[in-house]
Amino acid sequence: MTRVAVVGAGVGGLACGARLAARGHDVQVFEQADVVGGKLGIHEQDGFRFDTGPSLLTWPQLVHDVLDHTATDGDDASLELQQVDPIAHYRYPDGTTLTAHANRERMRRAFDTSLGLGTGAAWARLMERAERMWDAIEQPILSQPQPGVAGLANQARRLTDLGKIAPHRTLRSIGQQYLHHPHQQQFLERYATYTGSDPRRAPAVLATIPWLEQTTGAWYVAGGLHRIAEVLADRITAHGGQVHTSARVDTIATTGDAVTGVTLADGTRIAADVVIANNEARSLYGRVLEHPNAPRWRKEVERAEPSLSGFVVLLGLDGRTPDLSHHTVLFNADFDAEFDAIFGREPQPVPDPTIYVSVPDDPTTAPDGSEAWFVLVNAARQGPVDWDADDTAARYAEHVIDLMAKRGLDVRHRIRTSTWISPADLARRTGALGGAIYGTSSNGWRAAAMRPANRGPIDGLYLVGGSAHPGGGLPLVLKSAEITTGLIDA
Ligand SMILES: Cc1cc2nc3c(=O)[nH]c(=O)nc-3n(C[C@H](O)[C@H](O)[C@H](O)COP(=O)(O)OP(=O)(O)OC[C@H]3O[C@@H](n4cnc5c(N)ncnc54)[C@H](O)[C@@H]3O)c2cc1C
């Protein structure tokens, strides 16, 4: 039986912990926060229960896989996945509206209806290309271990060979090739933010994200997506493992080139044969790993650009809104200005951001006759912007609510309770660098090759989560856990 210590109870750490505990290993998970889940977070206030991270799940098979592999004989906590369709209602500044579906045929019809005949066919052609891209990456790249730091150059060469995925092209450029309506291009480009990236620099292969959504569906979890973290933690304990919250790991100890265990902030030492770091690779090598080469490894991981962050406003509203989609997206007029404000030379809170509103149709999230609204805008990280300065965050939350009103969603008179989570708050809650939502971004065609491998550079050290291979977002982090546990149990 291998003694496994997991640093962090994000979905990656929990999925690894659950899979390994189910295979009979002695698993202990240490989470610095007082609740599991990391970015897959939860906030409860005045009877409202808000997911503070993802609001929809794609590629649900990955959740089914981890649940199947960790099933217990007894009274098993499980998850109820509910398909959401339509997924989102889009509003453009010129008054155009579009209803998006998690289904290719319905999506094609929606484009023709909203943006004009022919736009549906253009989208369908792009999705056919995206399907070929998916075939090129799903098994060879997303489902396999990365070869590690030494093999990154090889990985890059392999990517170059994969003509289907057009490695040197950006999401914007492939959008401009296939789509001619500017609203449709903006629709495609928003998927760059699903990996925390800028559509002008993110690779064309991100066109596979809407393809995946429209092929495998978009799913909500009854009770909120945070339930995924709760159930995985339950699976760990059901298999004899332990999940410790309010337990920060200060150091990962090593002897020679092998891990020996972890030391907690209160001084407790736990011996381990395997340590799985679910904290960010930068914090692993910058602060936590005790090894003479850690500064060098830190420099290597710092070559990858962190993802963007998000500014979240949580609103508990009186009354119910008729005909509300799960998501409402209020586009801005100048998408480039949004990404300039986030990734440009002088980062600042985006003055006129796209606004993403999520309102689950789930009675457990709000008291009777009310609604729990999660409002997200893309934001520059804490650091480049000081979100803690004076009343920056409070004023920005008001600004977002006022912008919603200007764009036709005026809920100011309905607010019963509210709060916000700035990038600085997100960094404190989850240990994410500057509150980066997805770990590292996909900006630049080499980004995928620059993510650290799941097998660390010393014996017994493994990396899982958004800043490791194959990247951020729930589906890829679940893949990361599958690859990592496969390496440990090989
Ligand atoms: C606002 C927001 C919206 C999002 N929307 C989506 C979406 O729509 N779809 C999607 O797929 N994804 C979305 N994501 C991203 C998704 O939530 C993340 O990619 C995923 O949850 C990250 O999981 P992870 O395993 O990398 O760990 P993380 O969630 O980063 O967790 C790491 C954990 O490690 C802990 N930790 C760090 N250092 C230590 C230490 N020294 N000791 C102990 N514990 C430590 C942290 O507290 C944290 O709990 C969103 C995220 C946010 C914040």
The ligand as an SDF file (V2000), in Angstrom:
LIG
                    3D

 53 58  0  0  0  0  0  0  0  0999 V2000
  -15.0560   32.0790  -11.3610 C   0  0  0  0  0  0  0  0  0  0  0  0
  -14.6480   30.8010  -12.0210 C   0  0  0  0  0  0  0  0  0  0  0  0
  -15.3590   30.3300  -13.1110 C   0  0  0  0  0  0  0  0  0  0  0  0
  -14.9860   29.1470  -13.7270 C   0  0  0  0  0  0  0  0  0  0  0  0
  -15.7450   28.6720  -14.7610 N   0  0  0  0  0  0  0  0  0  0  0  0
  -15.4630   27.4500  -15.2790 C   0  0  0  0  0  0  0  0  0  0  0  0
  -16.3430   26.8470  -16.2220 C   0  0  0  0  0  0  0  0  0  0  0  0
  -17.3910   27.3960  -16.5700 O   0  0  0  0  0  0  0  0  0  0  0  0
  -16.0090   25.6240  -16.7220 N   0  0  0  0  0  0  0  0  0  0  0  0
  -14.8860   24.9570  -16.3150 C   0  0  0  0  0  0  0  0  0  0  0  0
  -14.6450   23.8570  -16.7590 O   0  0  0  0  0  0  0  0  0  0  0  0
  -14.0430   25.5030  -15.4240 N   0  0  0  0  0  0  0  0  0  0  0  0
  -14.3000   26.7280  -14.8990 C   0  0  0  0  0  0  0  0  0  0  0  0
  -13.4790   27.2740  -13.9540 N   0  0  0  0  0  0  0  0  0  0  0  0
  -12.1710   26.6280  -13.7020 C   0  0  0  0  0  0  0  0  0  0  0  0
  -12.2420   25.4280  -12.7990 C   0  0  0  0  0  0  0  0  0  0  0  0
  -12.9520   25.7500  -11.6510 O   0  0  0  0  0  0  0  0  0  0  0  0
  -10.8210   25.0330  -12.4470 C   0  0  0  0  0  0  0  0  0  0  0  0
  -10.0650   24.7860  -13.6300 O   0  0  0  0  0  0  0  0  0  0  0  0
  -10.7320   23.7930  -11.5830 C   0  0  0  0  0  0  0  0  0  0  0  0
  -11.7240   23.7710  -10.5810 O   0  0  0  0  0  0  0  0  0  0  0  0
   -9.3390   23.7900  -10.9560 C   0  0  0  0  0  0  0  0  0  0  0  0
   -9.1040   22.6040  -10.2600 O   0  0  0  0  0  0  0  0  0  0  0  0
   -7.6580   22.2590   -9.7440 P   0  0  0  0  0  0  0  0  0  0  0  0
   -7.6250   20.8030   -9.4650 O   0  0  0  0  0  0  0  0  0  0  0  0
   -6.6330   22.8200  -10.6510 O   0  0  0  0  0  0  0  0  0  0  0  0
   -7.5100   22.9050   -8.3230 O   0  0  0  0  0  0  0  0  0  0  0  0
   -7.8440   24.2940   -7.6240 P   0  0  0  0  0  0  0  0  0  0  0  0
   -9.2900   24.5450   -7.6740 O   0  0  0  0  0  0  0  0  0  0  0  0
   -6.8880   25.3300   -8.0670 O   0  0  0  0  0  0  0  0  0  0  0  0
   -7.5100   23.8670   -6.1370 O   0  0  0  0  0  0  0  0  0  0  0  0
   -6.2220   23.8220   -5.5910 C   0  0  0  0  0  0  0  0  0  0  0  0
   -6.4140   23.6590   -4.1030 C   0  0  0  0  0  0  0  0  0  0  0  0
   -5.1460   23.5980   -3.4720 O   0  0  0  0  0  0  0  0  0  0  0  0
   -5.2300   24.2940   -2.2450 C   0  0  0  0  0  0  0  0  0  0  0  0
   -3.8740   24.6440   -1.8540 N   0  0  0  0  0  0  0  0  0  0  0  0
   -2.9930   25.4640   -2.4800 C   0  0  0  0  0  0  0  0  0  0  0  0
   -1.8190   25.5060   -1.8250 N   0  0  0  0  0  0  0  0  0  0  0  0
   -1.9650   24.6730   -0.7580 C   0  0  0  0  0  0  0  0  0  0  0  0
   -1.0890   24.2890    0.3030 C   0  0  0  0  0  0  0  0  0  0  0  0
    0.1620   24.7600    0.3940 N   0  0  0  0  0  0  0  0  0  0  0  0
   -1.5490   23.4290    1.2330 N   0  0  0  0  0  0  0  0  0  0  0  0
   -2.8150   22.9240    1.1560 C   0  0  0  0  0  0  0  0  0  0  0  0
   -3.6820   23.2730    0.1910 N   0  0  0  0  0  0  0  0  0  0  0  0
   -3.2550   24.1260   -0.7680 C   0  0  0  0  0  0  0  0  0  0  0  0
   -6.1000   25.4810   -2.5670 C   0  0  0  0  0  0  0  0  0  0  0  0
   -6.6730   26.0820   -1.4180 O   0  0  0  0  0  0  0  0  0  0  0  0
   -7.1400   24.8480   -3.4800 C   0  0  0  0  0  0  0  0  0  0  0  0
   -8.2510   24.3600   -2.7550 O   0  0  0  0  0  0  0  0  0  0  0  0
  -13.8520   28.4330  -13.2800 C   0  0  0  0  0  0  0  0  0  0  0  0
  -13.1440   28.8860  -12.1710 C   0  0  0  0  0  0  0  0  0  0  0  0
  -13.5480   30.0570  -11.5390 C   0  0  0  0  0  0  0  0  0  0  0  0
  -12.7850   30.5220  -10.3220 C   0  0  0  0  0  0  0  0  0  0  0  0
  1  2  1  0
  2  3  1  0
  2 52  2  0
  3  4  2  0
  4  5  1  0
  4 50  1  0
  5  6  2  0
  6  7  1  0
  6 13  1  0
  7  8  2  0
  7  9  1  0
  9 10  1  0
 10 11  2  0
 10 12  1  0
 12 13  2  0
 13 14  1  0
 14 15  1  0
 14 50  1  0
 15 16  1  0
 16 17  1  0
 16 18  1  0
 18 19  1  0
 18 20  1  0
 20 21  1  0
 20 22  1  0
 22 23  1  0
 23 24  1  0
 24 25  2  0
 24 26  1  0
 24 27  1  0
 27 28  1  0
 28 29  2  0
 28 30  1  0
 28 31  1  0
 31 32  1  0
 32 33  1  0
 33 34  1  0
 33 48  1  0
 34 35  1  0
 35 36  1  0
 35 46  1  0
 36 37  1  0
 36 45  1  0
 37 38  2  0
 38 39  1  0
 39 40  1  0
 39 45  2  0
 40 41  1  0
 40 42  2  0
 42 43  1  0
 43 44  2  0
 44 45  1  0
 46 47  1  0
 46 48  1  0
 48 49  1  0
 50 51  2  0
 51 52  1  0
 52 53  1  0
M  END
$$$$
